[in-house]
């Protein structure tokens, strides 16, 4: 019963504009290697309700939307920290990847801008 009442209240808050989707931006990549890279995001507003997930999604196409079953996604349940670096791996060598940040709260999902990087070639191991 309590859960139903809370969902109803959050729904009304969203309907009357008291609760909005978060505001998030994607940060440029920090390091690009052959098989991994890191990038970050900044949440500038939680939108009036607590976020349930935030993270990065990436792929080889610039069209990126969040799905809980995606394999190319890093998510975390947000705490107080809103600036985060995430690892993206495994990646293919000499491939262009697109990535963007996302954040989810009771009102919906927000996306950051789409950025891209190209991985380097894999260095052969000399034995």
C-alpha positions as CSV (number, residue, x, y, z in Angstrom):
1,X,0.0,0.0,0.0
2,X,2.8,2.5,0.9
3,X,4.6,1.7,-2.3
4,X,1.5,2.4,-4.4
5,X,1.0,5.7,-2.6
6,X,4.6,6.8,-3.2
7,X,4.4,5.8,-6.9
8,X,1.1,7.8,-7.2
9,X,2.7,10.9,-5.5
10,X,5.8,10.7,-7.7
11,X,3.6,10.4,-10.7
12,X,1.6,13.6,-9.7
13,X,4.9,15.4,-9.1
14,X,6.0,14.5,-12.6
15,X,2.6,15.5,-14.0
16,X,2.7,18.9,-12.4
17,X,6.4,19.6,-13.4
18,X,7.8,19.1,-9.9
19,X,9.9,16.2,-11.0
20,X,11.9,16.1,-14.2
21,X,14.4,13.9,-15.8
22,X,18.0,14.4,-14.6
23,X,20.5,16.7,-16.4
24,X,23.6,14.9,-17.5
25,X,26.6,15.6,-19.8
26,X,29.2,13.2,-21.3
27,X,32.9,14.0,-20.7
28,X,35.6,13.4,-23.2
29,X,37.6,10.2,-23.1
30,X,40.5,10.2,-20.6
31,X,42.7,7.4,-22.1
32,X,42.3,5.5,-25.3
33,X,44.2,2.2,-25.6
34,X,43.8,-0.8,-27.9
35,X,41.2,-2.7,-25.8
36,X,40.0,-0.3,-23.1
37,X,39.3,3.3,-22.5
38,X,37.8,5.5,-19.8
39,X,35.3,8.3,-20.0
40,X,33.1,10.2,-17.6
41,X,30.0,12.1,-17.1
42,X,28.6,14.9,-14.9
43,X,25.1,15.0,-13.4
44,X,24.2,18.6,-12.9
45,X,20.7,18.0,-11.7
46,X,18.9,15.0,-10.3
47,X,15.6,16.4,-11.6
48,X,13.8,16.6,-8.3
49,X,13.8,12.9,-7.5
50,X,16.5,10.4,-6.7
51,X,18.3,8.7,-9.6
52,X,18.1,5.0,-9.8
53,X,20.9,4.4,-12.4
54,X,23.5,6.3,-14.2
55,X,26.4,5.3,-16.4
56,X,27.8,5.1,-20.0
57,X,26.6,3.2,-23.0
58,X,28.7,2.7,-26.1
59,X,28.8,0.9,-29.4
60,X,30.0,1.2,-33.0
61,X,26.9,3.2,-34.1
62,X,26.1,6.8,-33.0
63,X,22.5,5.8,-32.3
64,X,22.7,4.8,-28.6
65,X,19.8,4.3,-26.2
66,X,19.9,2.5,-22.8
67,X,18.5,-1.0,-22.4
68,X,19.0,-3.0,-19.2
69,X,20.1,-6.0,-21.2
70,X,22.7,-4.2,-23.3
71,X,26.2,-5.8,-23.1
72,X,28.0,-2.5,-23.8
73,X,26.9,-0.5,-20.8
74,X,28.3,0.4,-17.4
75,X,25.8,1.3,-14.7
76,X,25.9,2.2,-11.1
77,X,23.4,3.1,-8.5
78,X,24.3,6.7,-7.7
79,X,25.3,7.9,-4.4
80,X,26.3,11.5,-3.6
81,X,29.1,11.5,-6.2
82,X,28.0,12.8,-9.6
83,X,31.4,12.9,-11.5
84,X,32.5,9.5,-12.4
85,X,35.0,7.8,-14.8
86,X,33.9,4.5,-16.2
87,X,36.0,1.8,-18.0
88,X,34.8,0.7,-21.4
89,X,36.0,-2.8,-22.4
90,X,36.5,-5.1,-24.1
91,X,37.0,-3.1,-27.3
92,X,38.3,-4.0,-30.7
93,X,41.5,-2.5,-32.1
94,X,41.3,0.1,-34.8
95,X,37.6,0.7,-34.3
96,X,35.6,3.9,-33.9
97,X,33.2,3.8,-30.9
98,X,30.5,6.2,-29.9
99,X,29.4,6.7,-26.3
100,X,27.1,8.8,-24.2
101,X,26.1,9.1,-20.6
102,X,22.6,8.4,-19.2
103,X,20.8,8.9,-15.9
104,X,17.4,7.5,-14.8
105,X,15.0,8.8,-12.2
106,X,11.3,8.4,-11.5
107,X,10.4,10.8,-14.4
108,X,12.4,8.9,-17.0
109,X,15.8,8.8,-18.7
110,X,18.1,11.6,-19.7
111,X,21.1,11.3,-22.1
112,X,24.3,13.3,-22.5
113,X,25.8,14.3,-25.8
114,X,27.2,11.5,-28.1
115,X,31.1,11.5,-28.4
116,X,33.4,9.2,-30.2
117,X,37.0,7.8,-30.1
118,X,39.0,5.4,-32.2
119,X,41.0,2.6,-30.5
120,X,44.6,2.1,-31.5
121,X,46.0,-1.0,-33.1
122,X,46.9,-3.9,-30.9
123,X,50.6,-4.1,-30.3
124,X,51.9,-7.6,-31.0
125,X,53.5,-9.4,-28.0
126,X,57.1,-10.3,-28.7
127,X,58.3,-13.4,-26.9
